[in-house]
């Protein structure tokens, strides 16, 4: 596994050195990638004598070549510098503090070669993969150390409204970093997705066959379908809706047998500057394990406090109400972004309450390249094992 994964990444890295020469005759000079994110995260959690404070700076620097006959190459490094380490990063041994999963790290984040044509594209190497709403496969973009994949991914568009995607994943580079025993998962995984624009909305069907040699408990087969769309009610206002269902079973080297379900429903209203939605999400549990989504961008779902990164054995049900608005403020009408969400969590049949959560966010661009954001998550636990916690983030982000 390791040799094949290294071959994918190193082959793509070598190609990034060759393609610029081939593309030199083209009109473009390529694209420099420079992103910096300074973030303060504080965590006050019951059961810990000390509050956590993490002050980290994430820097990404890279280059994407201009296109040559549809081919491009990209290489990108990532560094996470720790300016205040009063937190448990999961690898620094500071277990007196609550966890903030932003370890100190320097790594090759992406090294890929891509080809794009009229009816599809192919990407080979260490890459970012986000499928659908990232509920099952994503890059965990909120955390400082991004999740990337040593993979070969192809998308085929037989018509302008249909996209068929397949990815073979050899290794997952997770947010925990190279110094963690769980920082990399060696795999033999297959990701499949079909998407179509229909009269009822965006429809998709998927199959995710996950096989991890060094994390067998996370091996599973998930098959599902999703429909999301909107309908105008009158000028400037639309009804939004979504429905998704999936089934997950043991697969490959999984040490246990299981069959679990997933259901998500949502409806809301949306205008040009405001939106609100009522959502319901259920991940089943059989008493031994819950429906898991180990490659997902988990922070975006089931509350920002990240209480349910691992689904409890009895499953979890999330009834949530969300709302957001973009409000122009000041002389220059700077778009101020506001969001609020309320969650009520129980087990999958609703008989046991886990707790409630309130999430708040305020963000705004300061310049074309610089933005600021403040957000908070307040979780009120109702059972042992679901401790009360308050998390606050303050972020400055620069994108060149």
C-alpha positions as CSV (number, residue, x, y, z in Angstrom):
1,X,0.0,0.0,0.0
2,X,2.7,2.5,1.0
3,X,4.7,1.9,-2.1
4,X,1.7,2.4,-4.4
5,X,0.6,5.5,-2.5
6,X,4.1,7.0,-2.7
7,X,4.2,6.3,-6.4
8,X,1.0,8.2,-6.9
9,X,2.2,11.2,-5.0
10,X,5.8,11.3,-6.2
11,X,4.7,10.6,-9.8
12,X,2.4,13.6,-9.7
13,X,5.1,15.7,-8.0
14,X,7.6,14.9,-10.7
15,X,5.1,15.8,-13.3
16,X,4.7,19.3,-11.7
17,X,8.3,19.8,-12.5
18,X,7.9,18.8,-16.2
19,X,4.6,20.3,-17.2
20,X,5.7,24.0,-16.7
21,X,8.3,23.5,-19.5
22,X,5.7,22.0,-21.8
23,X,3.3,24.8,-21.1
24,X,5.8,27.7,-21.4
25,X,4.7,28.4,-24.9
26,X,1.1,29.0,-23.7
27,X,-0.4,32.5,-23.0
28,X,-0.8,32.0,-19.2
29,X,1.8,32.1,-16.5
30,X,0.0,29.7,-14.2
31,X,-1.3,30.4,-10.7
32,X,0.5,31.0,-7.5
33,X,-1.3,29.6,-4.4
34,X,-0.8,31.5,-1.2
35,X,-3.3,31.1,1.7
36,X,-2.8,32.1,5.3
37,X,-5.2,31.5,8.2
38,X,-4.6,32.8,11.7
39,X,-7.0,31.3,14.3
40,X,-7.6,31.4,18.0
41,X,-9.7,28.6,19.4
42,X,-10.8,28.3,23.0
43,X,-12.5,25.4,24.6
44,X,-14.2,25.3,28.1
45,X,-15.3,21.7,28.6
46,X,-16.6,20.0,31.8
47,X,-14.2,17.3,33.1
48,X,-11.1,19.3,32.4
49,X,-9.3,21.4,35.0
50,X,-7.9,23.8,32.4
51,X,-9.5,25.6,29.4
52,X,-7.8,25.0,26.1
53,X,-6.4,27.8,24.0
54,X,-4.9,27.2,20.5
55,X,-3.4,30.0,18.5
56,X,-2.3,28.6,15.2
57,X,-1.2,29.9,11.8
58,X,-1.9,27.7,8.7
59,X,0.1,28.6,5.5
60,X,-0.3,27.0,2.1
61,X,2.1,27.8,-0.7
62,X,1.9,26.2,-4.1
63,X,1.8,26.6,-7.8
64,X,-0.5,25.4,-10.6
65,X,0.9,25.4,-14.1
66,X,-0.9,26.8,-17.1
67,X,-2.8,24.3,-19.2
68,X,-1.1,22.5,-22.1
69,X,-3.4,20.4,-24.3
70,X,-5.8,20.1,-21.3
71,X,-3.0,19.1,-18.8
72,X,-2.1,20.9,-15.6
73,X,0.1,20.1,-12.7
74,X,-0.1,21.4,-9.1
75,X,2.1,21.2,-6.1
76,X,1.3,22.7,-2.7
77,X,2.9,22.6,0.7
78,X,1.1,23.2,4.0
79,X,2.5,24.3,7.4
80,X,0.7,24.7,10.7
81,X,2.6,26.8,13.2
82,X,1.6,26.7,16.8
83,X,1.9,30.1,18.6
84,X,0.1,29.0,21.8
85,X,0.0,25.3,22.6
86,X,-2.3,25.3,25.7
87,X,-4.4,22.5,24.2
88,X,-4.4,18.8,23.5
89,X,-3.6,18.5,19.8
90,X,-3.9,14.6,20.1
91,X,-0.1,14.2,19.6
92,X,1.5,16.7,22.0
93,X,0.6,14.8,25.2
94,X,-1.2,17.7,26.9
95,X,-4.2,15.6,28.1
96,X,-5.0,18.0,30.9
97,X,-6.6,20.2,28.2
98,X,-9.6,19.7,26.0
99,X,-8.8,18.6,22.4
100,X,-8.2,21.0,19.5
101,X,-7.3,19.0,16.5
102,X,-4.8,21.4,15.0
103,X,-1.3,19.8,15.5
104,X,1.9,21.4,14.5
105,X,2.7,20.0,11.0
106,X,4.6,20.6,7.8
107,X,3.7,18.4,4.9
108,X,3.1,18.1,1.2
109,X,-0.6,18.8,1.0
110,X,-1.2,18.3,-2.7
111,X,0.9,17.1,-5.7
112,X,-1.3,16.2,-8.7
113,X,-1.5,16.1,-12.4
114,X,-4.9,16.8,-14.0
115,X,-6.4,16.7,-17.5
116,X,-9.6,18.4,-18.5
117,X,-11.7,18.0,-21.6
118,X,-15.1,18.8,-22.9
119,X,-16.7,15.7,-21.5
120,X,-14.7,15.0,-18.4
121,X,-11.5,15.4,-16.3
122,X,-9.0,13.2,-14.6
123,X,-6.8,13.9,-11.5
124,X,-4.0,11.7,-10.3
125,X,-1.8,12.2,-7.2
126,X,-2.3,13.7,-3.8
127,X,-5.5,15.7,-4.1
128,X,-8.5,17.3,-2.5
129,X,-11.7,15.3,-3.0
130,X,-15.1,16.7,-2.1
131,X,-18.2,14.8,-3.2
132,X,-21.7,16.2,-2.9
133,X,-22.3,18.1,0.2
134,X,-19.2,16.5,1.8
135,X,-21.4,14.5,4.2
136,X,-19.5,11.4,3.3
137,X,-16.3,12.5,1.5
138,X,-14.7,15.9,2.1
139,X,-11.5,17.7,2.8
140,X,-12.3,18.8,6.4
141,X,-11.5,22.3,5.4
142,X,-12.4,23.9,8.7
143,X,-9.4,22.3,10.5
144,X,-5.9,23.8,9.9
145,X,-4.4,20.6,8.5
146,X,-6.5,19.7,5.5
147,X,-7.5,16.1,4.7
148,X,-6.2,15.0,1.3
149,X,-6.1,11.8,-0.7
150,X,-3.6,9.8,-2.7
151,X,-6.0,8.9,-5.4
152,X,-6.9,8.7,-9.1
153,X,-10.2,10.4,-9.8
154,X,-12.1,10.6,-13.1
155,X,-15.3,12.5,-13.9
156,X,-17.2,11.8,-17.1
157,X,-20.0,14.1,-18.4
158,X,-22.0,12.3,-21.1
159,X,-24.4,15.3,-21.2
160,X,-24.3,18.8,-19.8
161,X,-26.7,17.7,-17.0
162,X,-25.1,14.4,-16.0
163,X,-21.7,13.7,-14.2
164,X,-20.3,10.3,-13.4
165,X,-17.4,10.3,-10.9
166,X,-15.1,7.4,-9.8
167,X,-12.1,7.7,-7.5
168,X,-9.7,5.0,-6.4
169,X,-8.2,6.0,-3.0
170,X,-4.9,4.4,-1.9
171,X,-4.2,6.5,1.2
172,X,-6.0,9.2,3.3
173,X,-3.9,11.9,4.8
174,X,-6.0,12.9,7.8
175,X,-6.2,16.0,9.9
176,X,-4.2,14.4,12.8
177,X,-0.9,14.8,10.9
178,X,2.0,12.5,10.2
179,X,3.0,12.1,13.9
180,X,-0.3,10.5,14.8
181,X,-1.0,6.7,14.6
182,X,-4.3,7.7,13.0
183,X,-2.8,10.4,10.7
184,X,-2.8,8.2,7.6
185,X,-5.1,5.4,6.6
186,X,-3.8,2.9,4.0
187,X,-6.6,1.8,1.8
188,X,-8.0,0.0,-1.2
189,X,-11.2,2.2,-1.5
190,X,-13.6,3.0,-4.3
191,X,-15.8,6.1,-4.4
192,X,-18.6,6.2,-7.0
193,X,-21.1,9.0,-7.6
194,X,-23.6,9.9,-10.3
195,X,-25.2,13.3,-10.4
196,X,-27.9,14.7,-12.7
197,X,-29.8,18.0,-13.0
198,X,-33.4,17.2,-13.1
199,X,-36.7,19.1,-13.1
200,X,-37.1,18.2,-9.4
201,X,-33.6,19.4,-8.5
202,X,-30.0,18.0,-8.2
203,X,-30.2,14.2,-7.9
204,X,-27.3,12.0,-7.0
205,X,-26.7,8.3,-6.3
206,X,-23.5,7.1,-4.7
207,X,-21.5,4.1,-3.5
208,X,-18.5,4.4,-1.1
209,X,-16.6,1.2,-0.6
210,X,-14.0,1.9,2.2
211,X,-11.3,-0.6,2.9
212,X,-8.6,0.5,5.4
213,X,-5.8,-1.9,6.2
214,X,-4.7,-0.1,9.4
215,X,-8.2,1.1,10.5
216,X,-10.4,-2.0,9.8
217,X,-13.2,-0.8,12.1
218,X,-13.8,2.1,9.6
219,X,-14.1,-0.2,6.6
220,X,-17.7,-0.1,5.3
221,X,-19.9,-0.1,2.2
222,X,-22.4,2.8,1.9
223,X,-25.0,3.1,-0.9
224,X,-27.4,6.0,-1.0
225,X,-29.2,8.7,-3.0
226,X,-29.9,12.4,-2.5
227,X,-32.2,15.0,-4.0
228,X,-31.9,18.7,-3.4
229,X,-33.7,21.6,-5.1
230,X,-35.8,24.7,-4.9
231,X,-39.1,26.1,-6.1
232,X,-40.0,29.8,-6.5
233,X,-42.9,30.9,-4.4
234,X,-43.0,34.5,-5.6
235,X,-40.5,37.2,-6.7
236,X,-37.3,36.9,-4.6
237,X,-38.4,34.0,-2.4
238,X,-38.0,30.3,-3.0
239,X,-38.8,27.1,-1.1
240,X,-35.8,24.8,-0.7
241,X,-35.9,21.1,0.1
242,X,-33.6,18.0,0.4
243,X,-34.0,14.4,1.1
244,X,-31.2,11.8,1.4
245,X,-31.2,8.1,2.4
246,X,-28.4,5.6,2.7
247,X,-27.6,2.1,3.9
248,X,-24.2,1.1,5.4
249,X,-22.9,-2.5,5.8
250,X,-19.7,-4.1,6.8
251,X,-17.1,-4.4,4.0
252,X,-13.7,-5.9,3.3
253,X,-11.7,-6.4,6.5
254,X,-14.4,-5.0,8.9
255,X,-14.1,-7.0,12.1
256,X,-17.9,-6.9,12.8
257,X,-21.1,-7.5,10.8
258,X,-23.6,-4.6,10.7
259,X,-26.3,-3.0,8.6
260,X,-27.3,0.6,9.5
261,X,-29.4,3.3,7.9
262,X,-29.1,7.1,7.3
263,X,-31.9,9.6,6.7
264,X,-31.8,13.4,6.2
265,X,-34.7,15.7,5.5
266,X,-34.8,19.4,5.1
267,X,-37.0,22.3,4.0
268,X,-36.6,26.0,4.1
269,X,-37.1,29.4,2.6
270,X,-34.4,31.4,0.7
271,X,-34.2,35.0,-0.7
272,X,-31.3,36.8,-2.1
273,X,-29.9,37.8,1.3
274,X,-31.6,35.6,3.8
275,X,-32.4,32.0,4.4
276,X,-33.9,29.6,7.0
277,X,-34.3,25.9,7.2
278,X,-35.6,23.1,9.4
279,X,-33.6,19.9,9.2
280,X,-33.8,16.3,10.5
281,X,-30.9,13.9,10.3
282,X,-30.7,10.4,11.7
283,X,-27.7,8.0,11.8
284,X,-28.8,4.6,13.1
285,X,-27.0,2.5,15.8
286,X,-27.5,-1.1,16.7
287,X,-26.1,-0.9,20.2
288,X,-22.6,-2.0,19.2
289,X,-21.8,0.7,16.6
290,X,-23.3,3.7,14.9
291,X,-23.5,4.7,11.2
292,X,-20.1,6.2,10.6
293,X,-18.8,8.8,8.0
294,X,-15.0,8.7,8.6
295,X,-14.1,10.7,5.5
296,X,-16.7,13.4,5.9
297,X,-16.2,17.1,6.6
298,X,-17.8,16.4,10.0
299,X,-17.6,19.9,11.5
300,X,-20.2,21.1,9.0
301,X,-22.8,18.6,10.4
302,X,-24.4,17.9,13.8
303,X,-23.2,21.1,15.4
304,X,-19.9,23.0,15.5
305,X,-19.0,21.8,19.0
306,X,-18.0,18.5,17.3
307,X,-19.6,16.3,20.0
308,X,-20.7,13.6,17.4
309,X,-17.6,13.2,15.3
310,X,-18.1,9.5,16.1
311,X,-21.7,8.3,16.0
312,X,-22.7,6.7,19.4
313,X,-23.6,3.0,19.4
314,X,-27.2,3.9,19.9
315,X,-27.1,6.2,16.9
316,X,-27.9,9.9,16.9
317,X,-30.9,12.0,15.8
318,X,-30.4,15.7,15.1
319,X,-33.4,18.1,14.8
320,X,-32.1,21.5,13.8
321,X,-33.2,25.0,12.9
322,X,-30.8,27.2,11.0
323,X,-30.9,30.7,9.6
324,X,-28.6,33.1,8.0
325,X,-28.4,36.6,6.4
326,X,-26.0,38.8,4.5
327,X,-26.4,42.4,5.7
328,X,-24.6,45.4,4.1
329,X,-23.0,47.6,6.7
330,X,-20.9,50.8,6.6
331,X,-20.2,53.4,4.0
332,X,-18.9,50.7,1.6
333,X,-21.9,48.3,2.2
334,X,-19.5,45.6,3.4
335,X,-21.5,42.3,3.4
336,X,-21.7,41.1,7.0
337,X,-22.4,37.4,7.2
338,X,-24.6,36.2,10.1
339,X,-25.6,32.6,10.9
340,X,-27.4,30.9,13.8
341,X,-28.3,27.3,14.4
342,X,-30.1,25.4,17.2
343,X,-29.8,21.6,17.5
344,X,-31.6,19.0,19.7
345,X,-29.8,15.6,19.9
346,X,-31.2,12.3,20.9
347,X,-30.4,8.6,20.2
348,X,-31.8,7.3,16.8
349,X,-35.3,6.5,18.1
350,X,-35.6,9.6,20.2
351,X,-35.9,7.9,23.6
352,X,-32.7,9.3,25.2
353,X,-31.7,12.9,25.0
354,X,-28.0,13.7,24.4
355,X,-28.2,17.4,24.7
356,X,-28.8,20.7,22.9
357,X,-26.5,23.1,21.1
358,X,-26.5,26.7,19.9
359,X,-24.1,27.9,17.1
360,X,-23.4,31.5,16.2
361,X,-21.3,33.1,13.4
362,X,-20.4,36.6,12.3
363,X,-18.0,37.1,9.3
364,X,-17.1,39.8,6.9
365,X,-14.5,40.6,4.2
366,X,-12.0,43.2,5.2
367,X,-10.4,43.6,1.8
368,X,-10.6,41.6,-1.4
369,X,-8.0,39.1,0.0
370,X,-8.5,39.3,3.7
371,X,-11.6,38.2,5.7
372,X,-12.5,37.9,9.4
373,X,-14.8,35.6,11.3
374,X,-16.0,35.0,14.8
375,X,-18.1,32.0,15.7
376,X,-19.1,30.1,18.8
377,X,-20.7,26.7,19.8
378,X,-22.4,26.1,23.1
379,X,-23.3,22.5,23.9
380,X,-25.5,21.6,26.9
381,X,-25.2,17.9,27.6
382,X,-28.0,15.9,29.0
383,X,-26.2,12.5,29.7
384,X,-22.9,11.2,31.0
385,X,-20.5,11.0,28.2
386,X,-21.8,14.2,26.5
387,X,-20.1,16.9,28.5
388,X,-21.0,20.5,28.5
389,X,-18.6,22.6,26.4
390,X,-18.2,26.1,24.9
391,X,-16.0,26.7,21.9
392,X,-15.1,30.1,20.5
393,X,-13.1,30.8,17.3
394,X,-11.6,34.0,16.0
395,X,-10.2,33.8,12.5
396,X,-8.3,36.0,10.0
397,X,-7.8,34.5,6.5
398,X,-5.8,35.8,3.6
399,X,-6.1,34.4,0.1
400,X,-3.8,35.6,-2.6
